[in-house]
Amino acid sequence: MTKRKTLPIALTIAGSDSGGGAGVQADLKTFAALGVHGTSAIACLTAQNPRRVLGVEACSPKMLRQQIEAVFAELKPAAVKTGMLFTAENISVVARFFSNPKSKIQNPKLIIDPVMVSTSGARLLKSSAEKILKEKLLPLATLVTPNLDEAEILTGQKIHSPEDLRSAARKIYFAFGCAALVKGGHLKNCREAIDVFFDGETELLLSAPFVKGVSTHGTGCTYSAAICAALALGHDLPHAVELGKNFITEAISGSYKIGKHFALGHVRSSATATGKTAPHSWCSAGCCSGHS
């Protein structure tokens, strides 16, 4: 009789991207590439392509909760990530579910990609929902993964340098009690794509060379999904973050053309598979011009 291997399970609670490059579609591709069974709960529908978002429609809170309950009833994810939740009501659904004592018994790792502002500057979270995100959801998180604009909203500070990334990661940790990965890929005047992780004990600076000539969509979704998959596979959080950085770097490097646009390559990362990690010591000079 053939012995079947058992895959760990991860859940994404996020928006659907009709263009296939971000959101739930990107998350499920990433889970599959890393050897994790992906499950999903759709929080909102988007009409979008790599160029722009034409419309957004939220799932009803009742249906969102039923999707999450259906997954947990039979599949019990080892790790969960959230993406675009869009409304205060749906953030409340997620927060109530994961603050329930029954959910805590199952103890999945919870990664919050806040999806408040896209890298192009578009608002992806209703302003009325920001307060609930900060007060109800972030304190439940294992890790939050804001981009520059989102980190500025969460901390109330401007971010212009790697030292600002470091300060923002610490502020988020002390404000919300969760580890933070502040993504600095869009810092100006930097020669590398750098991110800073802080969990109260471990601080990492993760850097990778920029990939020239490629304009990508869905990098934040893919990055957080790779971390979620690594946690589901049993890695501790700092190592999962390093593996996520490796995966997104290789996904950008392996991008392919779709029409007039690029899509991230979701091929299984050799660095992630072998456990090699990105550089992660704090820099004193050289990653940004003018930084010292």
N, C-alpha and C positions, 0 to 999 in steps of 0.2 A: 504494500500500500504506500502510495506516494506521501511523503511527509511535506506538508505545506508550511512555508515560513510565515511568521506572524509579523506584520508591519505595525509600527507605532502609529497613532492617529493624531492629527492636528486639525483644528477647526479655525476657519476664517469667518469673521462676522464683518461684512464690508459691503460696498456697493458693487454693482455689476457694470463693467465697462463694455459697451457694445463694440468698441474697436479692438478688444481683446488684448490690449497692452498693459492695462493696469487693473486695480481692483481685484475682485474675486478670481477673475480669469488668470491674472498674473500670479496670485497666491497659489492656486491649484497647480499651475505649471511648476512653480518652485518646489512645492511639496513633493510632487511626483519626481522631479529631477534629483531630489535628495533622499529618495527611498522612504517617504512617509505617505501614508494614506490620507488624502485631503478630504475634509468635509466642509460644508459651507452653510451659512445663514445669510440671506440677502437682506441688507438693511435698506437699500434704495436702488432704484434703477436709474442709470444715466444714459442719455443719448449723446454719445461722444465718439470722437475719432482722435488720431494723434494731434490734430491741429487745435480743436476746441470742443467745449462742452455746450451742447445745444439745449439740453434740458435735464432736470433732475426730479424724480418723483419718489417720495419716501414709501417704504413698506409700512403697513399698519403695525402699531406696537404689538397687537395680539398675534399677528402672523409671524413677526420676528421672534417673539418669545416661543411660539410653538416650534419654529425651526430649531432653535437652540435646544429646547426640551427634547425634541425628537432625536437629535444627535446624541445627547447625553444619556438618554434612556437605554441605548443599545451599543454605543460606540466609545463612550468615555475618552475624550481627548486627553492626551498627556500635556498638551500645550495649546493655547488659544491666542489668536491675534485679532485685534479689531482694526478696521480701516475707516472708511467713510461711513459714519453713522447719521450725520446730517441734521437730525432734529433732537430737541431736548427730550421728547417722549421716548425715542429709541435709545438714547444714551441712558435714560432712566431704566428702561427694560434691561439693558445689559448690566447696569450697576446693581439693580435689585437681584438679578439672577446670581451674580457672582458674590454678592454679600450674604446670600442665603446659606445657612449652616450646612445644608445638604451639599451645596456646591463646594464648600470649603473642605468637606470630608473627601471629595474626589480630588481636590487639590491640584487642578491644572495650573501650569505657569501661564500668566496672562501678560501679553505684550500689547501695549496701546500705541498704535500709530495714530496720532491725534487728528490728522487730516483736517486741519483748520484752514490752511492756505496752501494752494498749489505752488510749485516752484515758479510758475509764471505769474503769481500774484493773485490768482482768482480765489475768492472766498468759497470754501467748500463746507463750512459749518455755520449754521445760522447763529447770529450773535446771541440770541436768547439761550442757546445751548452751551455756551462757553462756561457759564457759572456752574452748571451741573457737571460738565466734564471735569472741572477742577475740583469741585467739592465732593462728588460722589464716585467718579470712576477712577481717577488717577490714584487715589489712596489705596485702591485694590490691586494696582498693577505690580507686576514683577519688574517691568521695564517700560519706559516711555521713549519714543524715538522721533522727536520733533525735528523738522528742518529749521533753517535759520529764522524765517518769519514766525513760525510757530513757537520757537524757543523765546523769541522776543516778546510774544504775547504772554507766554507762561511766566516769564521772569520780570517783565517790565523794563528790560534793559536792551540797549542796542548792542549788536554783535558785529565787530569789525576785525577781530584778530583771533588767533588760536587761544590767547589768554582769555578773551571774552567767552569763547566756547567752554573753556575750563570753568570759568566763573558761573556760566549759565547751567552747566551740568550739576554743579554743586548746589546752586540755588534751587533747582528743581528737586533734587534729592531731599534737601532739608525742608522744602515747602510741602512736598506731597508724600514723602516717605518711600518713594520708589526709585530704583536705579534709573539713570538717564543716559541716553546715547544722543548727543547733540550733533547733527550732521552738518558739516561745514563745506560741502562740495561746491557751494556757490559763493564762498568768501572771495572777495576781490583781491587781486594781486598775489594769489597763492600759486605756487608752482606744483602743488599736489592737492589731491582731494583728501581732506583730513576730517576726522570725526573724533569726538572726545566722549569717553564712557566713564561714569562714576557711580559706584554702588554703596558709598559710605566707607569702603575699605580699599577697594581696588580702583585705580585710575589708569585708563589706557588712552593713548593717542594712537589712532589707527590712520595710516596714510597709504595712499596708492597714487601712481602717476595718472594724470588725466589722459583720457583716450581722445585724441584729436580727430576731428572730422565726423563725429557721431553725435547726433542730437536724439536723446532717448526719452522715453515716456514710461512711467511706472517704476522708476528706480526705488522710490521710497517703499512702495508696496512690496517689491521683490526683496529688498534688504530686510525688512521686518519679517517677511514670511520665511526667509532663510534662517533667521535667528530662531523663529518659532519652531521650524523643523529641527534645528540642531538641539533645542531643548527637548523636543519630543523624543529625539534619539538618545537622550541621556547625558548630554554635555552640560557642564555647569555654565552659569550665565556669562562670565567673562570670556570663556572659550567659545561659547555660542556666538557672542558678538564678533569675535575675531573670525570665526568661520563665515558668519554672515557678510562681513566686509570682503573676505576672499571671494565669496560667491558673487556678490554684486559687481565686483571689479572684473571678474571673468565674464559675467553676463554682458557687461557693457563692451568689453573687448570682443566678445563673440557675437555682437549685434549683426543682424541681417536686414536686407532691404525688403520692405513691403510697400508696393506702389512707390510713392515719392517719399516715404518715411522709413524710419528704422524701428525694429523691434528688438528687445533684449533677447540674447541667446540663453535659453534655459537648459543647456546641456549640463549633465552632472559634472560638478567642479572637481578637478583632480586634486586641487589644494584642499578642498573641503573633505574629500574622500580619504586623503592620506593624513589629515590632521595638521598640515602645515599652516602656519598662522602669519598674518600680516605683521609688519613692524609695530611695536606698541610701547616704546619708551617715550617719556615726555621730552619734547624737543627744547633746546635752548636757543637754537638759531637755524635758519636755512629753509624752513618749510614755507615761509611767506617772506616776500621782499619787505624789508623794513621791520621785520619782527626780531626782537632780541630778548 
